[in-house]
């Protein structure tokens, strides 16, 4: 009995060319440790991540990530593209995501393109709201980049009365 077990374990160890200490890429993706922009930090420039980003400070630039959280005291000036966006702070720019949640402290000035939108009472949104167009067969891997070809003015902050609507959710 012992010879059979030791033989099979020996054959496994000699055939495996991968070291036991090597990290697996899928494990890093599923653990999802977010990149954090702290409250005392200002970033000027674009952010791109395949993972999660949590912003508690200020970002002046476009953001592209899988999951983005804009904290209560945070400010983002730029376009956002993500699978999931949760806003508790201030965003000045377009948001394009499958799932968008605007908490009661959220202040968004810009257009929101979404598949699912949740707004808590007290959230403020100035801009157009539209649904994502499916890219064919329900492909849900990545949200397409912003700046659609049919965009007339290309600016979420144009201020023209015909293209901008103002929504404010509040408890009565």
C-alpha positions in Angstrom: 0.0 0.0 0.0 2.7 2.5 0.9 4.6 1.8 -2.2 1.6 2.6 -4.4 0.9 5.9 -2.7 4.5 7.0 -2.6 4.9 6.1 -6.3 1.9 8.2 -7.3 3.0 11.2 -5.2 6.6 10.9 -6.6 5.3 10.8 -10.2 3.2 13.9 -9.5 6.2 15.9 -8.1 8.5 15.0 -10.9 6.0 15.8 -13.7 5.0 19.2 -12.3 7.2 21.9 -13.8 5.4 24.7 -12.0 7.0 25.8 -8.7 4.7 25.6 -5.7 5.4 29.2 -4.6 4.2 30.8 -8.0 1.1 32.9 -7.6 -1.9 32.0 -9.7 -3.2 34.9 -11.8 -6.9 33.9 -11.2 -6.4 34.1 -7.4 -5.2 37.6 -7.6 -8.2 38.6 -9.7 -10.7 37.0 -7.3 -9.2 38.4 -4.1 -9.7 41.9 -5.5 -7.6 44.1 -3.2 -8.5 47.6 -4.3 -6.1 50.4 -5.2 -6.9 53.2 -2.9 -6.5 56.9 -3.5 -6.4 58.3 0.1 -8.2 61.6 1.1 -4.9 63.6 1.2 -3.9 62.5 -2.4 -4.6 64.3 -5.7 -3.9 62.4 -8.9 -3.7 64.4 -12.1 -3.8 62.0 -15.0 -5.8 58.9 -16.2 -6.2 55.7 -14.2 -6.5 52.3 -15.8 -6.9 49.1 -13.8 -8.3 45.6 -14.4 -9.2 45.5 -10.7 -10.9 47.6 -8.2 -10.2 51.3 -7.4 -11.4 53.1 -4.3 -11.1 56.9 -4.5 -11.2 58.9 -1.3 -9.1 61.8 -2.6 -9.2 63.8 -5.9 -8.7 62.5 -9.4 -8.4 64.9 -12.4 -8.5 62.5 -15.3 -10.3 59.6 -16.9 -10.8 56.3 -15.0 -11.1 52.9 -16.5 -11.5 49.9 -14.1 -13.5 46.9 -13.2 -15.1 48.3 -10.1 -14.9 51.9 -9.0 -15.9 53.4 -5.6 -16.0 57.1 -5.2 -16.0 57.8 -1.5 -18.1 60.4 0.3 -15.4 63.1 0.4 -13.9 62.2 -3.0 -13.9 64.3 -6.2 -13.5 63.0 -9.7 -13.1 65.3 -12.7 -13.1 63.1 -15.8 -14.9 60.3 -17.6 -15.5 56.9 -15.9 -15.7 53.6 -17.6 -16.2 50.5 -15.4 -18.4 47.4 -14.9 -19.6 48.7 -11.5 -19.5 52.3 -10.2 -20.6 53.4 -6.7 -20.6 57.1 -6.1 -20.9 58.7 -2.7 -18.8 61.8 -3.5 -18.7 64.2 -6.4 -18.2 63.3 -10.1 -17.9 65.9 -12.9 -17.9 63.9 -16.1 -19.5 61.0 -17.9 -20.1 57.7 -16.3 -20.5 54.6 -18.4 -21.0 51.3 -16.5 -23.2 48.3 -16.3 -24.2 48.9 -12.7 -24.3 52.4 -11.3 -25.2 53.2 -7.7 -25.6 56.8 -6.5 -25.6 57.0 -2.7 -27.6 59.8 -1.0 -24.4 62.0 -0.7 -23.6 61.6 -4.5 -23.3 64.7 -6.7 -22.9 63.9 -10.4 -22.6 66.5 -13.1 -22.5 64.6 -16.4 -24.2 61.9 -18.5 -24.8 58.4 -17.1 -25.0 55.5 -19.4 -25.9 52.3 -17.6 -27.5 48.9 -17.7 -28.7 49.2 -14.1 -29.0 52.5 -12.2 -29.8 52.8 -8.5 -30.3 56.3 -6.8 -30.8 56.8 -3.1 -33.0 59.6 -1.8 -30.9 62.8 -1.7 -28.5 61.9 -4.6 -28.1 64.7 -7.2 -27.6 64.1 -10.9 -27.4 66.8 -13.6 -27.1 65.2 -17.0 -28.7 62.7 -19.4 -29.4 59.2 -18.3 -29.4 56.4 -20.9 -29.3 52.6 -21.1 -26.2 50.7 -22.5 -26.7 49.3 -26.0 -26.0 45.6 -26.0 -23.0 44.7 -28.2 -24.7 41.8 -29.9 -25.1 38.4 -28.1 -25.2 39.7 -24.5 -21.4 39.9 -24.3 -20.7 41.2 -20.8 -17.0 41.1 -20.5 -16.1 44.8 -20.8 -18.0 48.0 -21.2 -17.2 49.8 -24.4 -15.2 53.0 -24.2 -16.9 56.4 -23.9 -17.2 58.9 -26.7 -19.7 57.3 -29.0 -19.5 58.1 -32.7 -22.9 59.8 -32.7 -22.1 62.3 -29.9 -23.0 65.8 -31.0 -21.1 67.9 -28.5 -18.8 65.4 -26.8 -19.0 67.3 -23.5 -21.0 66.3 -20.5 -20.9 69.8 -19.2 -22.3 71.7 -22.2 -25.0 73.4 -20.2 -27.4 73.6 -23.1 -31.0 73.4 -22.0 -32.0 71.0 -24.8 -29.4 68.3 -24.0 -29.1 68.4 -20.3 -31.7 67.4 -17.7 -31.5 67.8 -14.0 -32.6 65.1 -11.6 -32.5 65.3 -7.9 -33.8 62.5 -5.7 -35.1 63.6 -2.4 -37.4 62.5 0.4 -40.6 64.5 0.7 
